[in-house]
């Protein structure tokens, strides 16, 4: 089956802290000033408009955003080629099957590089299979909005990462669609496709044979190969300290929305403990989940371990890295021991997710202080400061939001 085609786009407008969400490639690139997550994001206002209320600043909503329901979930049977079980693409496929939408805006692999994302408009439910799996890199998803409208699509679904979805929500009312369903995935700690290839080459002598890579919640990276074999690598044995300093760009080290707070439903893995993790945020999210019925096995997410020690260690290492100081590597003899201990005593389930969100909050503040200090007062929302406060990161006088 032929993969969906991608329209031609104009070149992106040059901007700092840009992940090429696609807005700068649209007819009015100045819309970036309104849409960009990296300028002056306003989550409470958007949450109130999209979900009916802003997120609470207590309980798990302070970590994950507005949550109507939270589940550990698995699609049955799992779909071939899916990163986990295939829930994300199945939601979109079902919307097309039922006629709830005319088209889905999503990513498919590039014809010449399976790891490179390419934006595509899908109208045939059977072609959603092309969107399964993980890709690494930047692609202008939202530049599809104008071609979708020109093609006559008025009811669409969008599958995107947080910086894309924030921009979509900011301009949504100006677009002219009758209805938009938003299926969000958590931030992927993105990098360029070229950088990703260099990372694969550090993990295996045959990177061209890798068919699957995933950072799992059991503190391992899973690799699968064309011969059907599998390899698990403990996080602590990853060659992260060998990567160049700019491997992850400033944008992805200063993300203020790891869980896609403005999606109708977020589909991730962090609290899934081997399955997927669903956050249903509003009625449209519930509608999508309900439409799958018994295809989805749902259960309450677990929560084990204590995150504070892990987060404190991460904050200290990030503080050193953001200060340009060399990090001391863990001795090789200790890596194996810690790699065995972490899945057993480290935070798991919801506690693992909370830890990761706090780490991202701290990382955002520390890297902005070093690389873009003038942006902090406008770019860091209150929920990020609240998450970082227990670890001694509070706004200085010149970092307080402008009123």
Secondary structure, 3 states (H helix, E strand, C coil): CCCCCCCCCCCCCCCCCCCCCCHHHCCCHHHHHHHCHHHHCCHHHHHHHHHCCCCCCCCCHHHHCCCCEEEEEEECCCCCCCCCCCHHHHHHHHHHHHCCCCEEEEEEEECCEEEEEEEEEECCHHHHHHHCCCCCCCCCHHHHHHHHHHCCCCEEEEEECHHHHHHHHHHHHHCCCCEEEEEECCCCCCCCHHHHHHHHHHHCCCHHHEEEEEECCCCEEEEEECCCCEEEEEHHHCCHHHCCCCCCCHHHHCCCCCCCCCCCEEEECCCCCCCEEEEECCHHHHHHHHHHHHHEEEECCCEECCCHHHHHHHHHHHHHHHCCCCCCCCCHHHHHHHHHHHHHHCCEEHHHHHHHHHHHHHHHHHHHHHHCHHHHHHHCCHHHHHHHHCCCCCCCHHHCCCC
